[in-house]
Structures are given as C-alpha cells and as structure tokens.
C-alpha cells in the first residue's frame, strides 16, 4: 500500500469541499498563437458531429497536421509524437485535467482517455506562450469539451450517432442529451464502440480488436453576477484490447474522472479554481486473448496489475490593465501515485517483478506571466514558473523472485544499485522555466512571431523507477537522472492576403540532460534496457500554404525534424521523416467533400541501439476521401474512405510488431470505408 502524503490529503480536502475552473479566462491572444487548430473555421459542435463521428479515437484528427505523428501499438491507444518528441515529453490536458496512463508499456496513453461520446476540440502547443498548465518540453495536447448549444426556444439539445467500418467490422453508437440553457444545464452522454482485427494493405490480420464504453455526466450553473460552478463525473471501460506490438494484451482498463470548478469575474478580469481526480486501473496479460508461451510443456502465464491515481488543484487570477496589459498568476498542486506488479505461477499469485514499486510524485508550482500591447502592431509577452517536484519509490526495498519456485531474489533498489550505483531512490527537483515572446505586424499582410523559452522536465515514473526483471531481459529506471532542460527558439512568419494564407516556421530545441533510453544486448542473447542523460538537439522546419474562395479550399503542410544525439554524434530514436500533407476541399450548402494526400519520405536516420527504432522505414503515399452531407434538417451523413488504394504502410514512429519477427512496425489499416448517421436536436 502507498503512504498517504500530506499533499494528497490536502488535495482530497479541496476535492471534497470546493472546485475547479479548467480553461476559463485563457488569453484570447494566446489562442491566436496556437500552432495547430484542428477545428479551424468550425464550431466545436460542428467538429464533434462531423469528422469525429466516424473516428474511434479523437486523437486521430491530429494526423491532419504534418508536425504530428501517431505511434500505433494496436487498435486503440494512439500515442502522439510532436516535432519528434514523444511519450513523457507530450502532456495531455483533458478540460484542464492532467491524466496519467496506468500501463508501463503505454497501452493506455493519456490520449486514450479522450471522450468519443463528446469528442473535444483539440489544440497542440509546442512552445511556452503560457505557463498556467506547466512548462512545455516537447508538446502539449489541449482537449476542450464544448458546452451544449441551446436554441432560443428550446430547453433541450442532444445528438445520437450510429456508425461502423467495414475493415475490422467496427461498430459505434454514442449520444448525449442536455437540459437547461447556456447558463445552467445538466448533460448526460455515453457511447460504445468495438472492432475486430483489421487487415493491412496486404490482407494480413493485425491484432487490433477492442471494446470501449463510456458514460459521463456534466453540469453547470452561472449566477447573474458571473459566478459559476461546474462539475463532471465520467467512467470509461476498455475491454479485450489486443496489441501486436507487445507480448501482452489488455483485457481490462477502467478510468474514473472527477472534476469540480468554480470561478467569478473580479475587477478587470477573473479568478478560477479547479480540482480534479483521475483513477486508472489496468490489467495486461499474455493468456486471456492469446496462447501463452510454453516451457517444458507448461504454459508460462504472466499478468501485470497496475494503477495510477492523480489528484490536482489549480488557482489562477487573470487581470487586464488599461486595456493593453494582460497579467496572470497562479499556483497549482498535484499528487501522483503509480503501482504495478507483474505476477506469474500456476495461480498467478507469485510476484515476479515490482514494475512500479509504489512510486509517488508530489508537485507544487507557481507562475506569473504578462502580455503588453506596446502599439497597434507590436505585442510582447513573458512569464516565469517554479515547480518543486518530489519523487520516491516506497516499495523499492521489497523483494521479488522472477521465476515461481526460483532461488534468485531481487528488489527494485538492488536493481537500481547494480545498474547505476544508485543508493537513494528519493529525487527532489527545483525546476525553473520561462519564456519571452513577441509579435510584430511588419506589413498589412505579414507578421513576425519570435518565441524563446526554457523548459525543465522531471524524469517520468518509467525513466526513474521502472523495475522489471526476467530471465531474458531487464528494464530498469535510473533514480539518479537529472532533469531535462529544453532551450527553444522558434521564428515564424504568418500572413494572409485575400484568399491566401501562409505560415513558414523554423525552430531549434537544444536539450541538456536529455533522458535517453537504450538497450544493451548481451552475449547470452538477453537484453537490458537502461536510461542515461545525454546532450541532444532537435531542428525543425515547417510550412503551411492555404487558399480558399469559400467554396473550394486547398491546404499544403510540410514538416521536417532532425534529431541529434550530440554525445554520440548519431541520430535520436523515433524521429519522424519529412512529411507532407495536401488537401483539397469543396463546401456547398452544408455539404463537404475532402481529398487528402499524405506523403512521407523514407527514414534511414535511426538509432537501432535504443530499442525504440526497430528498423529503417520506407516512404509512403496514402490517399483519403471524406465527406459530410445534411440529409434533412436534423440528420446528417458522415463518411470516409481511408487508404483508398489499399497500400501497406506504417508510421515510422509506431511500435515494432512482435507478431511479425519483432522487426516490422505495426501496419496501418488497409482500405477502410467508415460511415455514420448523426441525428441532433
């Protein structure tokens, strides 16, 4: 059992007595600076009821930007890679809540928590232009769920969607109903979707089946003076999720989210307080959905039970001074608990590894930031943030035996000592982050944006404390890792004139004490996974060119990233290749048609020693079609044909497919027809 920390008790009291305000009073100027706005030109409601209606995971919409790649391990749990940075370097905020996954192997990344019943608006931040949600190391995915929209003469609103896909025989149904008005409402939403294994372009089955269900209730009340109270309770259940990219599947994952918020205007701004709790329970094994390996005629069953508990609270005050200065400051606290134990033996009651040995992390952060409109064509902003992070593994001294009936006994602390010479599992970090940004309108059609930032990231639970030991391999975190320091500079030239818009950008990220994961392949055919700090640098170029006349539209997007391990003078692992996306759209009286062509160059700058790049990868070109059509006043049809020419392809950043000799990545689906009917009122 984990010890109850002071911070966790304080947060629990806050949860019990008051609450929250997740995204209130975010600067409108900050929103204008977002690099990726997936729903540009659409309302949140329209986004939810159109393209999102036929996607099993809302995060799939991020693939429409060349700067984002999605790492696939199975049919669910797509993990975003932003500008070549992945996993722990990409934070996910669900309506202001930071939610952690419960699987050491990332079968359930935070993006798998995104609601499919009420698909959120997604935004991606890549640089520190605000610090209220913490410093940005690699990227930040911000998901915002829209409030229900009520017609003037109607006190109820809702939707019902029914759809499916031919490849994998996918099925989905979701809906919502809300009663009230824009100031006061209560909404119930829920959904269910499932699929069998899909086929890739060669007609081979890919282990990707899953079942997913969700139910949620949210409500809000706003007084005449602007004071508001909001709340959310949701439950998600994932069942029988298959993964070709790992030796185990996930028969069960449960997620419970609770959020309370309150806020009010004050002086020339407002204050908001938010508190949340996220509980995730995860089970993975090698026998429920597949045949386990056999040794000496006996099945070698393994099961890992893991859990994550997150509690947090955030208080922010925003003020505007003389219409030209926006100031914000705030404080937030967060408590995380991770525990994961791997079992084997005839009755699965033998502790074979303490993968997360009761890890606890407490964080307290304070920030202040300000933006000043110097003149009509110039604006400056700056901010600073301090975070105190304390981590420890409370079960590190407990022992386990990898093989049932075996004689060799280990402990996490003993593994840390043997791998790194680490004598103490406690880690205390004092992280100072900041940014300086400027925008100048250099001509009526052209602007210049420059942002410099310094972001400090504490190593994650895996990087510091994972402790897995078997007879064939070990995966051991490093408690002595230093914090990761990102020094970023980005310059862009956004502009628009008439029917045209454009945005070229260049950026550099110099990383001191980059946390590098690598594999050691031993002569006896065993593999040890370790972590160390290195010096790294990432360089990138991006470009966007758009045109529209209101009926027709065209968008071209390009992104290129180069990652360098400066200590070893070689490539960083899991860096996406040059990617280009061309879209052509038609819009008329509510009907939309879009053709999309995704291209990627081959990637031969890889790091095979890391264990994260299974091989080089070939280039690809994929053509997709989609459309939305109103059938009557309250009924619409949404459809898509993905991978029209049935190509066999995989994202370079996807996980290796262990079912295919452990070399090739998990392939994307072959040609897939998806369609959904949505009724709304």
N, C-alpha and C positions, 0 to 999 in steps of 0.2 A: 504494500500500500504506500501511496505517496504521502509525504507530510503536507499538511495544510499550511501554506505560507501566510505571512502577515498580509502581503499584497492580495492574495487570493481571497482572504477573509474580507478585506476592505471592499474589493470589487463585488463580492457576493452581497454585502450590505447595500452597496449602491444599486445593484440589480433589484434587490427586494424593495427598496424604498422610493426610487425615482427613475429617471431615464433621459433619454438619448436624443441626439439630432444628427444624423449621419452626414448628409451632404448639404445641409442648409447653409445659405449665405456664401457658397463658393463663388469666388470672384468671377463676374462675367468676363472680365478681361482675361483671366486665366483660362476660361473655357475657350476663348478665341484662339489660344495658343496651342490647343491640343494637336498633337501630330496626326493622330488618326481619329476620325469621327466616322464610325461605321454607318451611322444613320443620317449623314449629312443630307439636308433637304427633305427629311421626313419627320413626321411627329413620332414620338415614342410609341403611341398606339398603333400607328401605321406600320412601324417596324416590327412590332410584336405580331401583328396579324397578317403579315405578308411573308417575306422570305423566312422568318423564324419559324413559321408554322410547319415547315417540312424538314427542319433540321433536328436531329436527335440531341445535339448539344449546341447551345447558343454560341459557344466559343468558336464554332466553325465559321462564323461570319468574319472573324479576324483574318481568315485566309485570303480575303479580298485585297489585303494590303501586302505589297511586296516586302515590307520590312518585318513582317511577322511570318514565322513558320510554325506548323503544328506537329509536334512529335507524337507519333502513334505507337501504342503498345498493344491495342486491341480495339474492340468496337466502341468502347467508351473510354473516358479519361484522357482526351486530347490535351497535351501539355504545350502551352505557347512558348516559343523561342523568339525573343525580341532583340533585334540587332545582334544576333549571335550570342545572347546571354539567356540562360535557361534555368529551370528548376528554382532553387532557392533565391536566385537573383531577380526573379519575376514575382512581385507581390500581387495578390488578388484581393480587391475590396468589394464585398457584396453589400451594397447600400451602406457603405461606411464601415462594415464589419470586416476585420481581418480573420480569415478562417484558414486553419492548417489542415493538411491531409493526415490520414492515420495509417498510411502504408509506408514502410521504409523503402519499398521499391517504387513508390509513386504510382500505384494502380489507381489511386483516387486523388489526383492533383486538385488544388482548390477550385479550378475552373469547372470540375465535375459537379460542384455544388450550385452552379448557376441554374436558376429556375427555368424549366421548359414550359410550365403552365403559364407563366408571365415572363416571357423572355425579355431580359433587360436591354436597355441601351448600353452599348459598350464603347469605352474610350480607352486609349492607350497613352500613357505618359512615359517619356523616355529621358527627360531632364528635370531637374529640380526647378520648377517655376512656382511651386508652393511646397511647404513643409508640414502642413497640418496633418497629413496622413503618413508622415515619416519620410526619410531620405530615399531617393530612388537610386539603386545600384545599377540594375540592368533595365528594368521596366516596371510599369505599374498598370495593371488592368483594372479599370474602374467600371463597375456594373451598377447601373441605376435603374430601379424599377419604377415605371411611371405610375402615378396615381390614376384612378379611374376617371374617365371623362363622361360627364353627365350632360345630356341635352337640357335646354332651359325648361322644357315642360315634362321632363322625365326624371323620376326619383330612382330608377333602377338602370343598370347597364351591365353588360356581360358579353361573353362570347362562348362558342363551342366549336372546336376543331376536331375533325376526323380525317386521318390520312394514312398513307402507307408507302412502301417502296417495294419494287419487285426483286432487287438484288438483296438477298437475306430475308425476304418476306417480312419486312418491317411493318409494324402497326403502331399507330399512336392515336390517342384521344386525350384532349385536355379542354378545360373550360374554366370560366370564372363567372361570378355574379356579385354585384356590388349594389348596396342600397344606401341612399343618402344624397349628398351634394358635394361640391368641391371643398367645402369647409369641414363637413362631418360625414364620415362614411364608415361602413364595415364591408369587407370584401372576403369572399371565400373562393379559393382557387385550388385546382387539383389536376392531375394528369397521370397517364400511364402510357409507356411505350416499351416495345420489345422488338427483338430481331434475332434471327438465326445467323449462323455463319454466312458471311458474304463470299463471293467469288472475285478474285482479281482478274486482270485482263486476259490471263492465260487460262481461265476457267478453274483455277485451283482454289479449294476452300481455304479460307483464312479464319482461324479461331477468333470469333468476334461476337458471339451471341451474348445477349444480356437481357435483363428485365429491370425496368426502372419505374418507380411510382413516387408521387409527391402529393402532399396536401399542405395548405397554408391558409392562415387567417391573418389579415392585417386590418387595422382600423386607425382613424384619425379624428380628432376634434380640435376645432380652432375657435377661440373666443373672439368677440368683437374687437378687442384691443390687440389682436395679433398673437396672443399666447396660444401655443398649440401643444398637443400631446399625441403621440403616435405609438403604435405597438405592432409587433409581428411575432407570430409563432409558426414554425414550419417543420415538417418531417419529411425526409427523403429516405427511401429504401431501395437499394440496388441489390439484385439477386442474380446468381448464376452468371457472373461476368467472366468471359473467357479471355485469355491472353496468350497469343503465340510467342510474345516477346519475353516471357518469363517461364520458369519451370513450375509455376503455380497459377491457379485461378482464384477468383474472389467470389465465393458463394454467398457472402453477406457483407453489406456495408450499410450502416444506419447513421443518419445525420439529423441532429436536432438543433435548430437555430431559434434563439430568443433575442428580441431587440425591443428596447424601450427608448423613447426620445421625447424631449421637451425643449421648447425654446420660445423666445419672445423678442420683439423689437425693443431696443433701448437706445436712447439718444439718437445719433445718426447712423445706426447700424442694428446689430442684434447679437444675442448670445444663444448658444445651443449646447445642450448636454446630451451625451449619448452613452448608453451602456449596452453591452451585448454578451451573449454566451453562446458558444458553439461546441457541441459534443459529437464526436465522430467515433464509431465503433466499427472495426474492420476485421474480417476473418479471411485468410487465404490458406489454401491447402493444395496438395498435389494428388488428391484422390476423389473428391466429390464430383468433378466434371471431366476427369481423365483417368487413365490407368496409371497407377503409381509405378515407379521403377521397382524391379525385383532383384534381390540379392540372396543367393543361396536358397532360392525357391520361396522366399518370404517377401511380401510387399513392403517397401520402405516408405511408409506413410509419414508425412510431415504436415504440420499445421502451425500457423502463426496467428495468435490473437493480439491485436493491437488497438490502442485507443488514444485519442487526443482530446484534451479539454482546453478550451480557450475562453478567457474572461477578460473583458476590457471596458474602459470608460474613457471618454474624451470630452473636455470642456473647451469651447472656443468662443472668443469675443471678436466681432468684426466692427470696425468703425470707419466712417468716411469723414474727412476733414476738409472743409472749404471746397467740396466737390472735386478736388484734384488729388487728394491723398487717401489711399485705402490702407488701413493698418489692421493686422490681425495678430492675436497672440493666444496661446492656449497651453494646456497641459493634458497629457494622457498617460494612462497606466494600463499595463497588460500582463496577464499571467498565463503561462502555457505549461501543460503537463503532458508528457508523452510516455507511454509504456507499451512495450512489445515483447512477447515471449514466444519463442519457437519450441514446439513440442514434437516428440516422436515416440516410438514404442508401440507395443501392441494396443494399448488403451489410450494412446496419445496423452498420457499423464506425466511424461518424463520431460523435464526442462532441458532442451538441447542447446539453447542459446538465449541470452538476455539481449535481444537486438537493440531495444531502447531500455536501458536499465533505470526506470523511474526518473527520467530526465525532467527537470524543472527549469523554467526560464521566467524571470521577473524583469520587467522593463518599465522605467519611468522616463517620460520625455517632456521637454518644454520647448516652445518655439516662439519666435516673433518674426514677422515679415511685413514689408511695406511696399507700396507701389505709388509712384508720383508721376502725374501727368505734367511734365515740365512745360510743354507747349502743345499746341494742337497736333503737331506731327511728331512728338517725341514722348516716350514714357520709359521710366526706369523702375526697376524693382530689385529688392534684396531681402534676404532672410537668413536666419541662423537658428540652429536647433541643437540641443544637447540631449543625449539619451544615455541613461545608466542601465546597463544590461548585466544581470547576474544569472549564471547558469551552473547547474550541478547535476550529477547522476547519483541519485540517492540509493540505488541498489547496486552500485558498482562493485562492492565488496562481496556480494553474494556469488556463490559458485554454481556451476552447471557442468554437465557431462555431455559432450556431443553425441555419444552413442549410448543407447539404453544398455545397461549392464557393463558399460566400459569402465576402465580404471583411470582414464585421464580426466582430470578436473581442471576447470578454468574459471576465472572471474573476469568481468569487464576491466576492472582496474589492473589485473595482471596482464591482460592483453594490451592495454594502453602502455604499460611499462615495458613490455617486451618489444612492442613495435616502435615506440618513440622515446622510451626512457622517461615517460611522464609519471610523476609521483603524486600529482594532485589533480582531482577531477573538477575542482571549482574553477570557474572563469569569471572574472569581473572586467567589464569593458566600459570605458568612458568615451563615448562617440560624439564628436562634434562635426556637424555637417552645415553646409551653407550654399548660397547661390547668389549670383548677380546677373541680372538680365536687362536688356534694353531693346526697344523697338523704335525705329525711325522710319517715317514716311518720306522716302527720298524723292518721290515724284508722285503725281496723282495716281499712277498705276502700279507703283513699285514700293515695297517696304524692305527694310533690313532688320533682321532679328539676330541677336547675339546672346547666348547664354553660357556662362561659365559656372561650374558647380563642383563642389567637393562633397562626396557621399561616403559614409562609413557604414559597413555592414558587418554585424557579428556573424561568425560561422553558424551554420544551421545545426539542428539536432543530429543529422546524419554525419556531417563533417566533423563534429566534435565527439560524438558519443556512440555511434552505431557499433555494435559488438556481436558479430556473427562468426561462429567458428564451426566448421565441419571438418571431416577427414580429408576433403578435397580442396577446400578453399577457406579463406578468411576475409572478412570485410570489417575493418577496424577504423573508427574515427580517431581524431587526434585532439585531445583536450588542450594541447599547448599551441594550437593555431592562433595566429594573430588576426586582428580584424582586417577586413578587406577595405582598401581605400581607393575610391574611384575619383579621378580628376578629369572632368569632362569639359569640352568646349564644342559648341555647335553654332554654326553660322548658316542662315537660310535667307532666301530672297523671295518671299511670297509676293504674288501680284495678280492683278486681274484687269482686263480691259475688254469691254464689250462682252462678247460671247466666250472669251478665253480666260483661263486661269492657269497659274503655274506655281510651282514651289520646288526649286532646287535647294539642296542642303548638303553640307559636309560636316562631319563630326569626328572627334577623336576622344578616346577614353583610355587614359593611362592608369593602370591599376597596380598599386603597390600591395604586396602580400595577397595576391590573387590566390584563392583556395583551389589548388589543383589536385584532382583525383587521378590516380594512376594505378595500373596493375603491375604486379611482379610475377612473372611466370617462372616457376621453379623447375629444376631438372626432373623432379619426380612427377611432372605433369599436374602440379597443383598451382593455384592462382591466389595471390594475396592482393587485396585492394587497400590502398593507403591514401593519405592526404598530406599535402605539404603546401607551404606558402612559396609563391614564385612572383617574379615581376612579369606583367603582361601588358599588351597594348592592343586595342581594337580601333580600327579605322573604318569609316563608312562614307559612302556617297549615296544619296537618294535623289529621286526626281519625280515630279508629277506634272502632267500637262493635261488639262481638261478643256472641253469645248461643249457648248450646248446652245440650242436655239429654242428651248422649251419643249420641242417635240423629239428631236434627235439629240443624243449626247455621246461623247466619246471621252474616255479617260485612259491615259497611259501612265504606268507606275514602274519605276525601276529602283532596285536596291542592291547594293554590293557591300559586303563586310569582309574585312581581313583581320584575323586574329593571330597574334604572335606570342609565343612563349619566349620572352626575351632572355631568360636564363639559359635555355637550351637551344635558342635560335631555331625554333621549329614552329609549326602551326599549333594553334589551340584546337582542342577537340570540339566536335559538334557545332561547327560554323557553317551556316547555310551557304550555298553557292550564289552566284549572281542570279537574281530573279527579276522577271518582267511580267507584268500583267496588263493586257489590253482588253478593254470592254467597249462595247457598242450597244447603246440602249435606245429604245423607242417608247414614248409615253403619249397616250392619247385618250382623253375622257376616262381616266381611271385604269385603262389597260396599259400594261408594261410588258416589254419583251427585252431580254438582255442576252447578248452573246459575250462570253468571256474566254480569253485565251491565256493560259498560264504557261510560262516557259521558265526553265531553269537550266543553267549551264552545268556541265559535269563538275563534280567537286573532287579534285585529286590532292588538295592540301589537307591532309588528315593526320591524326595522331593515333596510330594504332596501339601505342603503348598505354594510352589512357584507359582502354577498355570501353570507351564511350563511342568511338568510331569503329564499327565492325569492319568497314572496308571503304574504299573509294566508292563514288556513286556516279552513274551515268546521268546525262542531261535528259530532259523530258519536255514534252509539249502536250498539254491537256486542254480540250475544248469543252466548254459547258454552255448549256442553254437554260434559261429560266423565264417564267412569266407569271403575271398576276392578272386576273380578269374578273370584273364585277359581273355576276350573273343576274342579280336583281338588287333591290335596294339594300338588303341586309345579308347578302350571301355572295361570297367570292371564292374563286378557284385559284390556287397557287400550285405551280408545277415546276419541275426542273429535270433536266437530263444531264447528269454528271458524267464526265468521261465519255463523250458521245462516240468516239472512235475506238472505245474499248481497249485503251492502251494499258500495258502493265508498267506500273511506276510506283515509286515510294519517295517520300520526302527524305532528304539526306539526314535530317536531324531525328528521324524516327528510330525506335529501338530495334535491336537486332532480333531476327526471328529464330528463336532457338529450335522451333519445329523444323526448320529448313537448314540444318547443319550448323546453325549458330553463326552464319556469315552474313546472310542477306537480311535486309531490313523488312519490317512488316509492310507489305504492299497495300496500297490504297484500293478501294473497291473498283471493279471494272464498271462497264456501262450500267448506270443505275437510273431508273425512272422513279421519281418521287412526286406525289401529288397529295393535296389536302383541300378539303372544303371547310370554310370558316363562316359560321353564322354569327352575327353580332347585333346587339340591340342597345 
